[in-house]
Amino acid sequence: MDGRVTFKGGADFDTVSLTETPITDTVTLGLGAGINAAILTKSSITGKLVVKGGADDDIVVLSETPVTGAASLTLGAGSNTLTVDTGTVGALKYAGGADADTVIINAVTTPASI
């Protein structure tokens, strides 16, 4: 997919799923309020990845999805889960909110800030 991918969720449950999708620019996912999920599987992002969650629980999974640029994940309040099993990420920054979060990183090559 040439160009940017932008998603802006609403107040209810939102799910974003990208499977086997090469993206040649920045991906921006605004998950909004509600319980949300962003699942990226066997895709690739040559630009940045920006994910912003809302006030409720969010789940973000990067599986076999390399990110050439920086990945910035700010999931906010709620009990959030981040799973990265991807190989390479240009840089990885994660920030959660006041509730308990789970962060799982497997076999990733990157400078990380959690």
All heavy atoms as an XYZ file, in Angstrom:
778
protein
N       0.855     -1.159      0.000
C       0.000      0.000      0.000
C       0.907      1.229      0.000
O       1.690      1.420      0.916
C      -0.878     -0.033      1.255
C      -1.789      1.136      1.395
S      -2.820      1.074      2.882
C      -3.824     -0.348      2.535
N       0.829      2.021     -1.041
C       1.622      3.238     -1.115
C       0.944      4.349     -0.337
O      -0.261      4.532     -0.424
C       1.784      3.677     -2.577
C       2.684      2.745     -3.358
O       3.553      2.124     -2.738
O       2.497      2.632     -4.571
N       1.748      5.083      0.428
C       1.216      6.227      1.144
C       0.886      5.933      2.594
O       1.133      4.856      3.117
N       0.314      6.914      3.241
C      -0.010      6.866      4.658
C      -1.266      6.045      4.922
O      -2.154      5.976      4.099
C      -0.267      8.274      5.200
C       0.924      9.151      5.213
C       0.555     10.522      5.773
N       1.727     11.347      5.806
C       2.474     11.525      6.900
N       2.137     10.963      8.023
N       3.538     12.283      6.851
N      -1.293      5.504      6.145
C      -2.503      4.856      6.649
C      -2.862      5.575      7.939
O      -2.038      5.688      8.850
C      -2.295      3.350      6.915
C      -3.507      2.755      7.602
C      -1.984      2.620      5.625
N      -4.091      6.089      8.015
C      -4.559      6.800      9.204
C      -5.913      6.249      9.603
O      -6.788      6.074      8.766
C      -4.680      8.316      8.926
O      -3.408      8.815      8.504
C      -5.117      9.067     10.169
N      -6.056      5.967     10.909
C      -7.323      5.478     11.447
C      -7.651      6.282     12.687
O      -6.803      6.475     13.556
C      -7.224      3.991     11.814
C      -8.446      3.467     12.508
C      -9.557      3.073     11.784
C      -8.490      3.382     13.892
C     -10.699      2.599     12.423
C      -9.617      2.911     14.545
C     -10.719      2.517     13.806
N      -8.895      6.743     12.787
C      -9.350      7.445     13.985
C     -10.594      6.735     14.489
O     -11.638      6.760     13.846
C      -9.662      8.914     13.685
C     -10.057      9.679     14.932
C     -10.263     11.148     14.655
C     -10.651     11.833     15.951
N     -10.911     13.249     15.746
N     -10.468      6.098     15.650
C     -11.575      5.348     16.238
C     -12.550      6.243     16.964
O     -12.315      7.435     17.170
N     -13.651      5.633     17.374
C     -14.699      6.360     18.077
C     -14.764      5.993     19.545
O     -13.795      5.518     20.132
N     -15.938      6.151     20.126
C     -16.130      5.956     21.558
C     -16.360      4.494     21.939
O     -16.293      4.147     23.104
C     -17.312      6.789     22.033
N     -16.624      3.635     20.981
C     -16.893      2.232     21.281
C     -15.709      1.354     20.887
O     -14.641      1.840     20.554
C     -18.158      1.774     20.532
C     -19.407      2.473     21.052
O     -19.479      2.709     22.272
O     -20.279      2.789     20.240
N     -15.934      0.055     20.887
C     -14.922     -0.935     20.564
C     -14.468     -0.777     19.115
O     -15.287     -0.763     18.202
C     -15.507     -2.341     20.777
C     -14.539     -3.447     20.499
C     -13.636     -3.844     21.457
C     -14.534     -4.081     19.264
C     -12.743     -4.880     21.204
C     -13.643     -5.112     18.999
C     -12.749     -5.509     19.975
N     -13.153     -0.628     18.916
C     -12.580     -0.522     17.575
C     -11.526     -1.616     17.386
O     -10.769     -1.914     18.314
C     -11.902      0.838     17.363
C     -12.878      1.993     17.453
O     -13.932      1.915     16.810
O     -12.578      2.954     18.167
N     -11.487     -2.182     16.188
C     -10.460     -3.150     15.841
C      -9.844     -2.759     14.509
O     -10.560     -2.514     13.538
C     -11.035     -4.576     15.716
O     -11.605     -4.952     16.970
C      -9.959     -5.573     15.353
N      -8.523     -2.697     14.485
C      -7.774     -2.457     13.254
C      -6.925     -3.688     13.020
O      -6.181     -4.116     13.902
C      -6.872     -1.214     13.368
C      -6.060     -1.019     12.097
C      -7.688      0.014     13.695
N      -7.036     -4.267     11.822
C      -6.261     -5.459     11.491
C      -5.603     -5.272     10.132
O      -6.290     -5.002      9.142
C      -7.182     -6.688     11.474
O      -6.452     -7.828     11.114
N      -4.281     -5.385     10.104
C      -3.531     -5.337      8.851
C      -2.780     -6.655      8.725
O      -1.965     -6.988      9.583
C      -2.544     -4.171      8.842
C      -3.137     -2.766      8.926
C      -2.036     -1.734      9.098
C      -3.947     -2.460      7.687
N      -3.055     -7.391      7.663
C      -2.422     -8.689      7.455
C      -1.795     -8.719      6.068
O      -2.460     -8.410      5.073
C      -3.461     -9.817      7.584
O      -4.063     -9.740      8.877
C      -2.815    -11.183      7.431
N      -0.505     -9.082      6.045
C       0.252     -9.179      4.794
C       0.095     -7.919      3.946
O      -0.188     -7.969      2.748
C      -0.146    -10.435      4.024
C       0.206    -11.699      4.776
C      -0.089    -12.982      4.010
O      -0.454    -12.917      2.829
O       0.061    -14.048      4.615
N       0.308     -6.760      4.608
C       0.138     -5.471      3.956
C       1.430     -4.661      4.058
O       1.757     -4.167      5.134
C      -1.008     -4.678      4.627
O      -2.179     -5.485      4.641
C      -1.291     -3.388      3.894
N       2.189     -4.523      2.971
C       3.360     -3.649      3.007
C       2.918     -2.186      2.866
O       2.165     -1.842      1.952
C       4.181     -4.092      1.795
C       3.207     -4.744      0.888
C       2.078     -5.256      1.732
N       3.367     -1.332      3.772
C       2.970      0.077      3.790
C       4.232      0.913      3.643
O       5.183      0.737      4.410
C       2.212      0.421      5.083
C       0.960     -0.456      5.185
C       1.847      1.896      5.117
C       0.329     -0.497      6.531
N       4.239      1.832      2.679
C       5.454      2.570      2.338
C       5.563      3.934      3.010
O       6.399      4.738      2.618
C       5.539      2.760      0.806
O       4.409      3.526      0.382
C       5.586      1.437      0.089
N       4.750      4.205      4.006
C       4.802      5.501      4.681
C       4.400      5.303      6.146
O       4.436      4.192      6.658
C       3.878      6.501      3.981
C       4.281      7.954      4.204
O       4.920      8.263      5.227
O       3.938      8.796      3.359
N       3.965      6.354      6.790
C       3.609      6.333      8.207
C       2.225      5.724      8.430
O       1.302      5.963      7.662
C       3.650      7.770      8.759
O       4.987      8.258      8.642
C       3.210      7.833     10.211
N       2.114      4.958      9.518
C       0.833      4.413      9.957
C       0.479      5.095     11.275
O       1.252      5.046     12.234
C       0.895      2.885     10.152
C      -0.407      2.355     10.733
C       1.226      2.191      8.840
N      -0.690      5.743     11.323
C      -1.162      6.425     12.530
C      -2.515      5.832     12.914
O      -3.460      5.891     12.135
C      -1.308      7.938     12.288
O      -0.057      8.465     11.842
C      -1.735      8.651     13.567
N      -2.571      5.252     14.115
C      -3.798      4.624     14.597
C      -4.239      5.330     15.876
O      -3.590      5.208     16.910
C      -3.574      3.137     14.870
C      -2.994      2.320     13.711
C      -2.718      0.888     14.154
C      -3.924      2.350     12.514
N      -5.325      6.074     15.803
C      -5.924      6.709     16.975
C      -7.090      5.844     17.424
O      -8.150      5.865     16.809
N      -6.867      5.046     18.447
C      -7.859      4.043     18.834
C      -9.049      4.620     19.588
O     -10.100      4.002     19.641
C      -7.190      2.934     19.646
C      -6.079      2.181     18.905
C      -5.445      1.149     19.820
C      -6.602      1.540     17.638
N      -8.907      5.773     20.182
C     -10.045      6.406     20.852
C     -10.452      5.715     22.137
O      -9.779      4.822     22.644
N     -11.591      6.126     22.676
C     -12.117      5.550     23.917
C     -12.683      4.161     23.629
O     -12.851      3.764     22.478
C     -13.197      6.455     24.492
N     -12.974      3.429     24.664
C     -13.494      2.072     24.495
C     -12.366      1.049     24.514
O     -11.192      1.388     24.513
N     -12.731     -0.209     24.521
C     -11.764     -1.304     24.470
C     -11.412     -1.523     23.001
O     -12.287     -1.742     22.175
C     -12.350     -2.572     25.102
C     -12.671     -2.303     26.575
C     -11.402     -3.743     24.949
C     -13.435     -3.419     27.251
N     -10.107     -1.445     22.681
C      -9.675     -1.445     21.292
C      -8.574     -2.457     21.045
O      -7.847     -2.834     21.959
C      -9.162     -0.054     20.906
C     -10.189      1.007     21.170
O     -11.253      1.002     20.585
N      -9.894      1.912     22.083
N      -8.419     -2.834     19.766
C      -7.345     -3.739     19.377
C      -6.758     -3.288     18.052
O      -7.493     -2.901     17.136
C      -7.861     -5.172     19.260
N      -5.434     -3.338     17.961
C      -4.712     -3.111     16.706
C      -3.802     -4.314     16.502
O      -2.895     -4.553     17.304
C      -3.907     -1.820     16.761
N      -4.056     -5.085     15.455
C      -3.319     -6.316     15.191
C      -2.652     -6.178     13.825
O      -3.343     -6.074     12.804
C      -4.253     -7.550     15.189
C      -5.197     -7.542     16.390
C      -3.449     -8.825     15.065
C      -4.540     -7.695     17.733
N      -1.336     -6.165     13.795
C      -0.582     -6.072     12.548
C       0.217     -7.353     12.396
O       1.093     -7.653     13.221
C       0.333     -4.853     12.564
C      -0.370     -3.494     12.472
C      -1.006     -3.110     13.786
C       0.607     -2.435     12.040
N      -0.094     -8.133     11.355
C       0.489     -9.455     11.176
C       1.088     -9.583      9.776
O       0.411     -9.309      8.782
C      -0.591    -10.541     11.353
O      -1.225    -10.357     12.619
C       0.012    -11.925     11.295
N       2.335    -10.015      9.725
C       3.042    -10.265      8.466
C       2.927     -9.095      7.496
O       2.766     -9.266      6.304
C       2.560    -11.557      7.818
C       2.912    -12.784      8.616
C       2.530    -14.057      7.903
C       2.924    -15.244      8.761
N       2.584    -16.507      8.111
N       2.996     -7.890      8.046
C       2.988     -6.673      7.249
C       4.358     -6.021      7.378
O       5.234     -6.543      8.075
C       1.882     -5.728      7.726
O       0.613     -6.313      7.525
N       4.568     -4.891      6.740
C       5.805     -4.129      6.907
C       5.475     -2.647      6.788
O       4.587     -2.253      6.033
C       6.853     -4.533      5.868
O       6.375     -4.265      4.568
N       6.203     -1.852      7.572
C       5.991     -0.403      7.579
C       7.344      0.249      7.357
O       8.258      0.080      8.175
C       5.374      0.060      8.920
C       4.028     -0.641      9.150
C       5.227      1.575      8.936
C       3.464     -0.461     10.547
N       7.507      0.966      6.241
C       8.791      1.606      5.978
C       8.890      2.988      6.622
O       9.971      3.555      6.690
C       9.070      1.717      4.464
O       8.011      2.434      3.854
C       9.205      0.352      3.836
N       7.794      3.526      7.088
C       7.792      4.796      7.801
C       7.667      4.567      9.296
O       8.090      3.538      9.825
N       7.048      5.511      9.985
C       6.831      5.427     11.426
C       5.515      4.710     11.718
O       4.602      4.691     10.896
C       6.754      6.821     12.035
C       8.014      7.631     11.923
C       7.788      9.009     12.511
C       8.999      9.891     12.302
N       8.758     11.258     12.795
N       5.421      4.193     12.934
C       4.169      3.652     13.461
C       3.820      4.446     14.705
O       4.615      4.514     15.648
C       4.306      2.169     13.803
C       3.128      1.549     14.554
C       1.855      1.587     13.705
C       3.450      0.138     14.989
N       2.632      5.050     14.706
C       2.167      5.820     15.855
C       0.810      5.250     16.261
O      -0.118      5.213     15.456
C       2.020      7.323     15.512
C       1.493      8.097     16.713
C       3.346      7.892     15.033
N       0.720      4.783     17.516
C      -0.537      4.252     18.042
C      -0.860      5.002     19.323
O      -0.030      5.082     20.224
C      -0.461      2.736     18.330
C      -1.789      2.234     18.884
C      -0.074      1.959     17.081
N      -2.067      5.546     19.389
C      -2.506      6.242     20.595
C      -3.816      5.621     21.056
O      -4.776      5.551     20.298
C      -2.694      7.730     20.341
C      -3.037      8.479     21.614
C      -2.978      9.966     21.434
C      -3.291     10.607     22.782
N      -3.259     12.051     22.717
N      -3.826      5.136     22.294
C      -5.022      4.537     22.877
C      -5.841      5.553     23.640
O      -5.475      6.722     23.742
N      -6.946      5.073     24.194
C      -7.842      5.941     24.942
C      -7.887      5.573     26.412
O      -6.939      5.029     26.971
N      -9.034      5.802     27.023
C      -9.188      5.645     28.465
C      -9.414      4.199     28.901
O      -9.273      3.890     30.070
C     -10.347      6.509     28.948
N      -9.765      3.309     27.995
C     -10.049      1.924     28.372
C      -8.920      0.997     27.926
O      -7.884      1.447     27.462
C     -11.392      1.491     27.760
C     -12.561      2.264     28.370
O     -12.656      2.312     29.607
O     -13.355      2.824     27.600
N      -9.145     -0.307     28.062
C      -8.127     -1.304     27.723
C      -7.840     -1.309     26.227
O      -8.757     -1.245     25.411
C      -8.597     -2.705     28.127
C      -8.908     -2.815     29.616
O      -8.591     -1.878     30.371
O      -9.456     -3.847     30.012
N      -6.556     -1.413     25.899
C      -6.130     -1.503     24.509
C      -5.193     -2.689     24.350
O      -4.394     -2.995     25.243
C      -5.406     -0.231     24.063
C      -6.306      0.993     24.128
O      -7.406      0.937     23.563
O      -5.899      1.988     24.744
N      -5.268     -3.341     23.199
C      -4.372     -4.444     22.859
C      -3.699     -4.095     21.536
O      -4.381     -3.771     20.562
C      -5.150     -5.770     22.701
C      -5.805     -6.143     24.015
C      -4.228     -6.879     22.201
C      -6.803     -7.293     23.892
N      -2.366     -4.143     21.518
C      -1.613     -3.904     20.293
C      -0.669     -5.080     20.095
O       0.077     -5.444     21.005
C      -0.818     -2.582     20.351
C       0.027     -2.396     19.099
C      -1.758     -1.401     20.550
N      -0.726     -5.671     18.890
C       0.132     -6.803     18.555
C       0.850     -6.496     17.246
O       0.210     -6.171     16.241
C      -0.685     -8.111     18.402
C       0.218     -9.252     17.960
C      -1.401     -8.451     19.694
N       2.178     -6.597     17.278
C       3.004     -6.529     16.067
C       3.639     -7.899     15.903
O       4.530     -8.263     16.663
C       4.103     -5.474     16.202
C       3.679     -4.025     16.365
C       4.898     -3.146     16.604
C       2.926     -3.557     15.157
N       3.167     -8.652     14.942
C       3.670    -10.001     14.729
C       4.245    -10.112     13.320
O       3.517     -9.933     12.337
C       2.538    -11.013     14.917
O       3.005    -12.319     14.678
N       5.535    -10.382     13.252
C       6.219    -10.490     11.965
C       5.956     -9.259     11.105
O       5.709     -9.353      9.908
C       5.801    -11.759     11.232
C       6.145    -13.035     11.984
C       5.708    -14.274     11.236
O       6.137    -14.454     10.075
O       4.934    -15.054     11.817
N       6.020     -8.084     11.744
C       5.761     -6.812     11.077
C       6.908     -5.853     11.378
O       6.861     -5.117     12.365
C       4.417     -6.215     11.532
O       3.375     -7.142     11.226
C       4.113     -4.904     10.836
N       7.963     -5.863     10.570
C       9.070     -4.942     10.812
C       8.654     -3.492     10.550
O       7.849     -3.211      9.655
C      10.141     -5.392      9.821
C       9.422     -6.170      8.784
C       8.198     -6.739      9.435
N       9.215     -2.599     11.364
C       8.957     -1.164     11.233
C      10.313     -0.490     11.031
O      11.163     -0.528     11.915
C       8.254     -0.601     12.481
C       8.007      0.897     12.323
C       6.951     -1.344     12.760
N      10.518      0.116      9.848
C      11.798      0.749      9.545
C      11.996      1.998     10.394
O      13.078      2.244     10.910
C      11.877      1.105      8.049
O      11.683     -0.088      7.293
C      13.221      1.703      7.698
N      10.970      2.794     10.544
C      11.046      4.009     11.354
C      10.785      3.708     12.819
O      10.769      2.549     13.254
N      10.557      4.739     13.581
C      10.276      4.595     15.008
C       8.841      4.129     15.227
O       7.946      4.467     14.465
C      10.505      5.923     15.720
N       8.642      3.347     16.283
C       7.304      2.933     16.711
C       7.033      3.600     18.055
O       7.758      3.372     19.026
C       7.206      1.422     16.831
N       6.002      4.428     18.099
C       5.618      5.129     19.316
C       4.217      4.680     19.703
O       3.257      4.905     18.962
C       5.642      6.640     19.080
O       5.183      7.317     20.227
N       4.117      4.037     20.874
C       2.843      3.475     21.324
C       2.486      4.104     22.665
O       3.159      3.870     23.664
C       2.963      1.962     21.437
C       3.429      1.326     20.117
C       4.702      0.552     20.321
C       2.355      0.488     19.528
N       1.433      4.908     22.682
C       0.964      5.575     23.883
C      -0.462      5.094     24.113
O      -1.390      5.563     23.460
C       1.005      7.105     23.714
O       2.317      7.492     23.302
C       0.645      7.804     25.012
N      -0.617      4.137     25.024
C      -1.914      3.485     25.151
C      -2.797      4.064     26.247
O      -3.969      3.744     26.315
C      -1.725      1.980     25.328
C      -1.017      1.299     24.161
C      -0.982     -0.203     24.354
C      -1.640      1.648     22.832
N      -2.288      4.897     27.105
C      -3.119      5.603     28.067
C      -3.650      4.726     29.193
O      -3.112      3.671     29.500
N      -4.745      5.183     29.811
C      -5.334      4.482     30.950
C      -5.933      3.153     30.501
O      -6.084      2.884     29.317
C      -6.395      5.355     31.600
N      -6.267      2.334     31.472
C      -6.789      0.999     31.177
C      -5.690     -0.035     31.340
O      -4.506      0.286     31.418
N      -6.070     -1.282     31.390
C      -5.101     -2.384     31.459
C      -4.760     -2.764     30.021
O      -5.512     -3.456     29.349
C      -5.697     -3.579     32.205
O      -5.944     -3.225     33.549
N      -3.610     -2.293     29.565
C      -3.220     -2.442     28.169
C      -2.262     -3.613     27.993
O      -1.533     -3.973     28.909
C      -2.555     -1.159     27.680
C      -3.445      0.041     27.891
O      -4.557      0.071     27.394
N      -2.978      1.014     28.644
N      -2.250     -4.157     26.772
C      -1.324     -5.230     26.436
C      -0.620     -4.887     25.136
O      -1.268     -4.575     24.140
C      -2.055     -6.573     26.270
O      -2.730     -6.882     27.493
C      -1.087     -7.691     25.947
N       0.703     -4.942     25.166
C       1.523     -4.752     23.976
C       2.348     -6.009     23.767
O       3.056     -6.448     24.676
C       2.453     -3.551     24.124
C       3.533     -3.398     23.045
C       2.903     -3.138     21.684
C       4.520     -2.304     23.427
N       2.249     -6.606     22.574
C       3.070     -7.758     22.215
C       3.812     -7.427     20.931
O       3.185     -7.082     19.928
C       2.213     -9.023     22.006
O       1.476     -9.285     23.202
C       3.079    -10.217     21.672
N       5.138     -7.503     20.978
C       5.970     -7.241     19.799
C       6.802     -8.488     19.548
O       7.633     -8.872     20.354
C       6.879     -6.016     19.998
C       7.692     -5.751     18.738
C       6.068     -4.794     20.386
N       6.542     -9.115     18.423
C       7.267    -10.311     17.987
C       7.529    -10.111     16.504
O       6.853    -10.672     15.660
C       6.406    -11.557     18.232
C       7.139    -12.837     17.896
O       8.353    -12.782     17.663
O       6.476    -13.881     17.855
N       8.505     -9.247     16.221
C       8.547     -8.702     14.873
C       9.898     -8.753     14.194
O       9.972     -8.643     12.999
C       8.010     -7.261     14.918
O       7.661     -6.858     13.621
C       8.969     -6.294     15.514
N      10.996     -8.879     14.896
C      12.306     -8.891     14.260
C      13.028     -7.570     14.408
O      13.955     -7.462     15.174
N      12.616     -6.534     13.688
C      13.290     -5.248     13.770
C      12.290     -4.097     13.859
O      11.245     -4.113     13.229
C      14.195     -4.991     12.543
O      13.399     -5.066     11.369
C      15.321     -5.996     12.468
N      12.673     -3.118     14.662
C      11.935     -1.862     14.769
C      12.990     -0.777     14.872
O      13.955     -0.918     15.638
C      11.016     -1.837     16.019
C      10.319     -0.499     16.150
C       9.995     -2.957     15.963
N      12.814      0.308     14.097
C      13.799      1.386     14.103
C      14.076      1.921     15.500
O      15.211      2.118     15.897
N      13.075      2.136     16.276
C      13.137      2.534     17.681
C      11.764      2.233     18.260
O      10.759      2.323     17.564
C      13.465      4.017     17.833
N      11.728      1.853     19.526
C      10.460      1.476     20.144
C      10.269      2.276     21.424
O      11.110      2.235     22.319
C      10.441     -0.023     20.462
C       9.222     -0.565     21.210
C       7.960     -0.383     20.381
C       9.428     -2.032     21.545
N       9.158      3.014     21.492
C       8.824      3.774     22.692
C       7.407      3.413     23.106
O       6.486      3.473     22.297
C       8.926      5.272     22.441
C       8.631      6.085     23.683
C       8.817      7.555     23.452
C       8.527      8.307     24.739
N       8.655      9.741     24.571
N       7.234      3.030     24.381
C       5.924      2.659     24.910
C       5.635      3.489     26.151
O       6.495      3.671     27.003
C       5.889      1.174     25.292
C       4.601      0.800     25.980
C       3.462      0.536     25.240
C       4.513      0.765     27.362
C       2.262      0.226     25.862
C       3.317      0.459     28.002
C       2.201      0.185     27.246
O       1.019     -0.108     27.855
N       4.392      3.951     26.254
C       3.933      4.634     27.460
C       2.521      4.165     27.753
O       1.673      4.134     26.861
C       3.964      6.148     27.276
N       2.285      3.773     28.992
C       0.953      3.359     29.426
C       0.393      4.382     30.388
O       0.971      5.443     30.605
N      -0.742      4.045     30.974
C      -1.397      4.950     31.908
C      -1.299      4.459     33.331
O      -0.369      3.750     33.715
N      -2.314      4.784     34.133
C      -2.302      4.509     35.566
C      -2.548      3.044     35.912
O      -2.163      2.593     36.979
C      -3.351      5.376     36.252
N      -3.193      2.282     35.043
C      -3.521      0.894     35.361
C      -2.373     -0.049     34.988
O      -1.404      0.342     34.345
C      -4.808      0.486     34.620
C      -6.015      1.276     35.115
O      -6.172      1.413     36.332
O      -6.774      1.772     34.268
N      -2.513     -1.316     35.396
C      -1.477     -2.314     35.127
C      -1.456     -2.667     33.644
O      -2.490     -2.920     33.036
C      -1.737     -3.568     35.953
N      -0.264     -2.665     33.052
C      -0.081     -3.003     31.654
C       0.796     -4.243     31.538
O       1.597     -4.535     32.420
C       0.593     -1.856     30.892
C      -0.284     -0.616     30.810
O      -1.506     -0.739     30.984
O       0.263      0.462     30.556
N       0.666     -4.937     30.420
C       1.513     -6.086     30.115
C       2.256     -5.779     28.828
O       1.637     -5.430     27.815
C       0.661     -7.360     29.928
O      -0.063     -7.604     31.130
C       1.534     -8.559     29.601
N       3.585     -5.901     28.875
C       4.418     -5.663     27.692
C       5.252     -6.912     27.456
O       5.999     -7.344     28.332
C       5.334     -4.433     27.889
C       6.251     -4.246     26.686
C       4.502     -3.186     28.140
N       5.107     -7.497     26.258
C       5.842     -8.707     25.892
C       6.636     -8.402     24.628
O       6.062     -8.015     23.601
C       4.879     -9.873     25.620
C       4.041    -10.156     26.864
C       5.635    -11.118     25.164
C       2.840    -11.042     26.607
N       7.954     -8.549     24.708
C       8.825     -8.297     23.558
C       9.655     -9.543     23.334
O      10.392     -9.975     24.216
C       9.724     -7.061     23.794
C       8.844     -5.821     24.010
C      10.686     -6.872     22.631
C       9.603     -4.565     24.351
N       9.527    -10.124     22.134
C      10.234    -11.352     21.780
C      11.126    -11.131     20.560
O      10.639    -10.685     19.533
C       9.227    -12.475     21.419
C       8.407    -12.893     22.596
O       8.917    -13.149     23.666
N       7.097    -12.926     22.394
N      12.403    -11.459     20.674
C      13.332    -11.480     19.547
C      13.255    -10.236     18.678
O      13.145    -10.303     17.463
C      13.092    -12.729     18.703
N      13.351     -9.064     19.312
C      13.264     -7.805     18.591
C      14.618     -7.113     18.659
O      15.241     -7.050     19.716
C      12.171     -6.896     19.202
C      12.185     -5.520     18.551
C      10.810     -7.550     19.071
N      15.057     -6.569     17.527
C      16.279     -5.782     17.463
C      15.892     -4.321     17.354
O      15.313     -3.898     16.353
C      17.112     -6.185     16.232
O      17.387     -7.575     16.295
C      18.411     -5.410     16.175
N      16.172     -3.550     18.414
C      15.821     -2.121     18.418
C      16.377     -1.448     19.670
O      16.550     -2.104     20.689
C      14.284     -1.924     18.404
O      14.019     -0.528     18.309
C      13.636     -2.450     19.641
N      16.594     -0.138     19.616
C      16.742      0.593     20.862
C      15.345      0.795     21.446
O      14.457      1.271     20.745
C      17.382      1.921     20.434
C      17.082      2.052     18.984
C      16.858      0.661     18.445
N      15.105      0.397     22.664
C      13.755      0.450     23.237
C      13.724      1.401     24.427
O      14.662      1.505     25.185
C      13.319     -0.950     23.670
N      12.580      2.047     24.585
C      12.314      2.908     25.741
C      10.926      2.551     26.254
O       9.930      2.814     25.597
C      12.368      4.375     25.325
O      11.979      5.197     26.404
N      10.882      1.929     27.419
C       9.598      1.497     27.969
C       9.419      2.095     29.354
O      10.303      2.135     30.135
C       9.522     -0.050     28.042
C       9.611     -0.590     26.630
C       8.264     -0.516     28.728
C       9.650     -2.080     26.529
